[in-house]
Amino acid sequence: MYKKRKLAILIALLTGTAAAHGQTDLNSIEARLAALEKRLQDAETRASTAESRAASAEQKVQQLTQQQQQTQATTQQVARRTTQLEEKAERPGGFEFHGYARSGVIMNDSAASTKSGAYMTPAGETGGAIGRLGNQADTYVEMNLEHKQTLDNGATTRFKVMVADGQTTYNDWTASSSDLNLRQAFVELGNLPTFEGPFKGSTLWAGKRFDRDNFDIHWIDSDVVFLAGTGGGIYDVKWNDSLRSNFSLYGRNFGDIADSSNSVQNYIVSMNNFAGPVQMMVSGMRAKDNDDRQDANGNLVKGDAANTGVHALLGLHNESFYGLRDGSSKTALLYGHGLGAEVKGIGSDGALRPGPIPGASPAMAPRR
């Protein structure tokens, strides 16, 4: 009986101990689970904070990227503007002044005035000239004012005025004998972006001027050909890399320009072609009623004067002295008929006769 109680008590103790131990393990597990849950919550909180910080950082990066892009765009705009300003500063433009003047006194060995000039030779009346330097006993001055501009689209403009005066007196007061003249006043417009093909890079002009491609033997003051007047035209029509052409229409007056009744005008249509060093120029002229032109006194100037004419030039421009040595040389073969028979000053002489008609009999040919 005692043993049974002892055994029952022992079993009860063991059972109670096991229950107590089991309860302790359960509490420990619950505590660990609670701690783990807290850690998970803390981790989630830290992850949320990290995500928030990452989102904030990403937003800042985006803002910085946008600012950088804006800065780059601004920098590019500034660079483009700077380039444009630099290009504009490098473009030739603005006002220019050019001038030429000469003045001389010449005397002979008797301290008296003497004949002078580049054409003082016996052949001077027919164009035979000597060197002009030191042989000109006159005062001559030219003043040229120009304005050049390059537009934003690449087109160019040019305006030029030339005033000149010549005097043969040695006195300082020469108003009564002044020959002040407005020799040139014209405008040019070039490199138009709308011009394509052969006209790309060509130049339009209008006004009173000396033709741009005139040329002379400067040291003897003699023109090979001189075309001038009032009109318009186009320069540098390029057919290919080696061939270019100029086209122009000039008007000139004959006779006394002070005579308001003198309406006879000579119209000159010119085509000037350049192929490398070779030049071929052809000009046609017409002056209606030139044979009826009268002088200031009402007298007929020349009853058989020509009303039309033609002028031609074949030239060679060498950049050496005919290949023999350094230097330059210019050679020209000129032909003129009717009003074009004044081969140097094209269309400047209205007193020329028409000449015979090729193939006509002497009886049918006009008077010379």
C-alpha positions in Angstrom: 0.0 0.0 0.0 2.8 2.3 0.9 4.7 1.4 -2.2 1.7 2.2 -4.3 1.4 5.7 -2.8 5.0 6.3 -3.2 4.8 5.3 -6.8 1.8 7.4 -7.3 3.5 10.4 -5.8 6.6 9.9 -7.9 4.5 9.6 -11.0 2.7 12.8 -10.0 5.9 14.6 -9.4 7.3 13.5 -12.7 4.2 14.5 -14.4 4.2 17.9 -12.8 7.9 18.4 -13.6 7.3 17.5 -17.2 4.3 19.9 -17.4 6.3 22.6 -15.8 9.2 22.0 -18.1 6.9 22.0 -21.1 5.3 25.3 -20.0 8.8 26.8 -19.7 9.7 25.8 -23.3 6.5 27.2 -24.6 7.1 30.5 -23.0 10.6 30.6 -24.4 9.3 29.8 -27.9 6.7 32.5 -27.6 9.3 35.0 -26.4 11.6 34.1 -29.3 8.7 34.4 -31.7 7.8 37.8 -30.3 11.5 38.9 -30.5 11.6 37.6 -34.1 8.4 39.4 -35.0 9.8 42.6 -33.5 13.0 42.1 -35.5 10.9 41.5 -38.6 9.0 44.7 -37.9 12.2 46.6 -37.3 13.6 45.1 -40.6 10.4 46.2 -42.4 10.7 49.6 -40.9 14.3 49.9 -41.9 13.4 48.5 -45.4 10.6 51.1 -45.7 13.0 53.8 -44.6 15.6 52.6 -47.0 13.0 52.5 -49.8 11.9 56.0 -48.9 15.5 57.2 -48.9 16.2 55.4 -52.2 13.1 57.0 -53.7 14.2 60.4 -52.4 17.7 59.8 -53.8 16.3 58.6 -57.1 14.2 61.8 -57.3 17.2 63.9 -56.5 19.2 62.0 -59.2 16.4 62.7 -61.7 16.4 66.4 -60.6 20.1 66.5 -61.0 19.9 64.8 -64.4 17.3 67.3 -65.5 19.4 70.2 -64.3 22.4 68.7 -66.0 20.4 68.4 -69.3 19.2 71.9 -68.9 22.7 73.1 -68.2 24.0 71.2 -71.3 21.2 72.7 -73.4 22.0 76.2 -72.1 25.7 75.5 -72.7 25.0 74.4 -76.3 22.9 77.5 -76.9 25.6 79.7 -75.5 28.2 77.8 -77.7 26.0 78.3 -80.8 25.5 81.9 -80.0 29.2 82.4 -79.4 30.0 80.7 -82.6 27.5 82.9 -84.5 29.0 86.0 -82.9 32.5 84.9 -83.7 31.5 84.1 -87.3 29.7 87.4 -87.6 32.8 89.2 -86.2 35.0 87.4 -88.7 32.8 88.3 -91.6 34.0 91.2 -93.8 31.6 94.1 -93.3 31.1 97.6 -92.3 32.3 100.8 -94.0 35.4 101.1 -96.0 37.2 104.1 -97.5 39.6 103.9 -100.4 41.3 106.8 -102.2 43.7 107.7 -105.0 45.3 111.0 -105.7 48.1 112.4 -107.8 49.4 115.9 -108.3 52.4 117.0 -110.3 54.3 120.1 -111.6 56.3 119.8 -114.8 58.5 122.4 -116.5 61.1 122.3 -119.3 64.7 123.4 -119.1 63.6 127.0 -119.7 61.5 127.0 -116.6 58.3 127.1 -118.7 55.4 124.8 -119.0 55.6 121.9 -121.4 53.5 119.2 -122.8 53.1 116.2 -120.6 51.1 113.1 -120.0 51.2 109.4 -120.9 50.0 110.3 -124.4 52.6 112.9 -125.3 54.1 110.7 -128.0 53.4 111.3 -131.7 51.2 108.2 -131.6 49.4 109.4 -128.5 46.2 110.3 -130.5 45.9 106.7 -131.6 46.6 105.2 -128.1 50.3 105.0 -128.2 51.3 105.8 -124.6 54.4 105.9 -122.5 54.8 105.4 -118.8 52.7 107.9 -116.9 54.5 108.0 -113.6 56.0 111.5 -113.4 54.5 112.6 -116.7 51.2 113.9 -115.5 51.1 117.6 -114.7 47.6 117.6 -113.3 45.8 117.0 -110.0 43.4 114.1 -109.9 41.6 112.5 -106.9 39.3 109.6 -106.4 37.3 108.9 -103.2 35.5 105.6 -102.7 33.1 104.9 -99.9 31.8 101.3 -99.5 29.6 99.4 -97.1 29.7 95.6 -97.1 27.6 93.2 -95.0 27.1 89.5 -94.7 23.6 88.5 -93.6 22.7 85.7 -91.3 21.6 83.5 -94.3 25.0 83.9 -95.9 23.9 86.5 -98.5 26.2 89.5 -99.0 25.5 93.1 -99.8 27.7 95.9 -101.1 27.1 99.6 -101.7 29.7 101.8 -103.3 29.9 105.5 -104.2 32.9 107.0 -106.1 33.5 110.7 -106.5 36.4 112.0 -108.6 37.8 115.4 -109.6 40.5 116.5 -112.0 42.3 119.8 -112.3 45.0 121.2 -114.6 45.5 124.4 -112.7 48.2 124.8 -110.1 46.1 127.2 -108.0 44.5 126.2 -104.7 41.1 127.7 -105.4 39.6 125.7 -108.3 35.8 125.8 -107.8 35.2 127.6 -111.1 37.1 124.9 -113.1 36.2 121.9 -111.0 35.3 118.7 -112.8 33.8 117.0 -109.8 31.9 113.9 -110.9 29.9 111.1 -109.4 31.5 108.3 -111.4 30.0 105.3 -109.6 27.0 104.6 -107.4 25.8 101.0 -107.3 24.6 98.1 -105.2 25.4 94.4 -105.2 23.6 91.4 -103.8 25.5 88.0 -103.8 25.4 84.5 -102.4 21.7 84.3 -102.3 20.6 81.0 -100.6 17.8 80.6 -103.2 20.2 80.5 -106.1 21.1 77.0 -107.1 22.9 75.3 -110.0 25.0 77.7 -112.2 23.7 80.7 -110.3 24.9 79.5 -106.9 27.5 82.1 -105.6 26.6 84.6 -108.4 26.3 88.4 -107.7 23.5 90.7 -108.9 24.2 94.4 -109.3 22.4 97.6 -110.4 23.4 101.2 -110.7 26.2 103.3 -112.3 29.6 101.6 -112.4 32.7 100.6 -114.1 32.4 96.9 -115.1 34.1 94.7 -112.5 36.2 92.8 -115.1 37.6 95.7 -117.0 41.4 95.5 -117.3 44.1 97.9 -118.4 47.8 98.4 -118.6 48.0 100.5 -115.5 51.5 101.9 -115.7 50.8 103.6 -119.0 47.2 104.5 -118.0 45.8 102.7 -121.1 42.7 100.5 -121.1 42.6 97.3 -122.9 38.9 97.5 -122.7 36.7 99.8 -120.6 32.9 99.2 -120.2 31.0 101.6 -118.0 27.5 103.1 -117.7 24.2 102.8 -115.9 22.4 99.5 -115.8 22.4 96.1 -114.2 23.6 92.5 -114.5 24.8 89.4 -113.0 28.4 88.2 -112.3 29.9 84.7 -111.9 27.3 82.4 -113.5 29.3 79.1 -113.2 28.6 76.5 -115.8 31.3 74.2 -114.4 34.5 74.4 -112.4 36.4 76.2 -115.2 33.8 78.2 -117.1 31.9 81.2 -115.8 30.0 84.1 -117.5 28.9 87.6 -116.8 25.8 89.2 -118.3 25.0 92.9 -118.3 23.0 95.7 -119.8 24.5 99.2 -119.8 23.0 102.5 -121.0 25.1 105.5 -122.1 24.3 108.9 -123.6 25.9 110.6 -126.6 26.5 114.3 -127.0 26.1 117.2 -124.6 24.5 115.9 -121.4 23.5 119.5 -120.6 21.2 119.4 -123.6 17.9 118.2 -122.1 16.5 117.6 -125.6 19.2 115.0 -126.3 17.5 111.7 -125.6 19.8 109.5 -127.8 21.0 106.6 -125.7 23.3 103.7 -126.5 22.2 100.4 -125.0 24.9 97.8 -124.6 24.2 94.2 -124.0 27.4 92.3 -123.0 28.3 88.7 -122.4 31.7 88.1 -120.9 33.0 84.5 -120.6 36.0 83.1 -118.8 37.5 79.7 -119.3 40.7 79.4 -117.3 43.1 82.1 -118.6 41.0 82.7 -121.7 38.4 85.5 -122.0 35.8 85.8 -124.7 33.6 88.9 -124.6 30.9 89.9 -127.0 28.8 93.1 -126.9 26.0 94.4 -129.0 24.9 98.0 -129.2 21.9 100.0 -130.4 21.3 103.7 -130.4 18.1 104.6 -132.1 18.1 107.8 -134.2 21.8 108.4 -133.5 22.1 109.7 -137.1 19.5 112.4 -136.3 21.3 113.6 -133.1 21.9 117.3 -132.8 24.4 119.4 -130.8 23.6 122.1 -128.4 23.1 124.6 -131.2 20.7 122.4 -133.1 23.1 121.3 -135.8 23.2 117.7 -137.0 26.2 116.0 -135.4 26.7 113.3 -138.0 24.1 112.4 -140.5 25.6 109.1 -141.4 26.3 107.9 -137.8 25.8 104.3 -137.0 22.7 103.2 -135.0 24.0 99.7 -134.1 27.3 98.1 -133.5 29.1 95.0 -132.3 32.3 94.6 -130.2 34.3 91.4 -129.5 37.3 90.6 -127.4 39.5 87.5 -127.2 41.9 87.8 -124.3 44.6 85.7 -122.6 45.5 86.4 -118.9 48.8 84.7 -118.0 50.2 84.5 -114.4 53.7 84.5 -115.9 55.5 86.4 -118.7 54.3 84.1 -121.4 55.8 81.2 -119.5 59.3 82.6 -119.9 59.8 84.1 -116.5 57.9 85.2 -113.4 55.4 88.1 -113.7 52.2 88.5 -115.6 51.0 89.2 -119.1 47.8 90.1 -120.8 47.0 89.7 -124.5 43.9 90.9 -126.3 42.5 90.8 -129.8 39.7 93.3 -130.3 37.2 93.7 -133.1 34.6 96.5 -133.5 32.0 97.4 -136.1 29.6 100.4 -136.2 29.2 101.8 -132.7 31.5 99.1 -131.5 34.5 100.4 -133.6 35.7 102.3 -130.5 37.3 99.1 -129.2 38.7 100.4 -125.9 35.8 102.5 -124.6 32.9 100.2 -125.5 29.9 102.2 -126.7 31.4 105.6 -125.8 31.7 107.2 -129.2 28.5 108.1 -131.1 30.2 109.6 -134.1 31.1 106.3 -135.7 29.8 105.3 -139.1 28.1 101.9 -139.7 30.7 100.7 -142.3 30.1 98.6 -145.4 27.7 95.7 -145.3 29.6 92.4 -145.9 28.8 91.2 -149.4 27.2 94.4 -150.6 28.4 96.2 -153.7 30.1 99.6 -153.3 27.1 101.4 -154.6 24.9 99.8 -152.0 27.4 100.1 -149.1 26.8 102.9 -146.6 29.2 105.9 -146.7 32.3 105.7 -144.5 
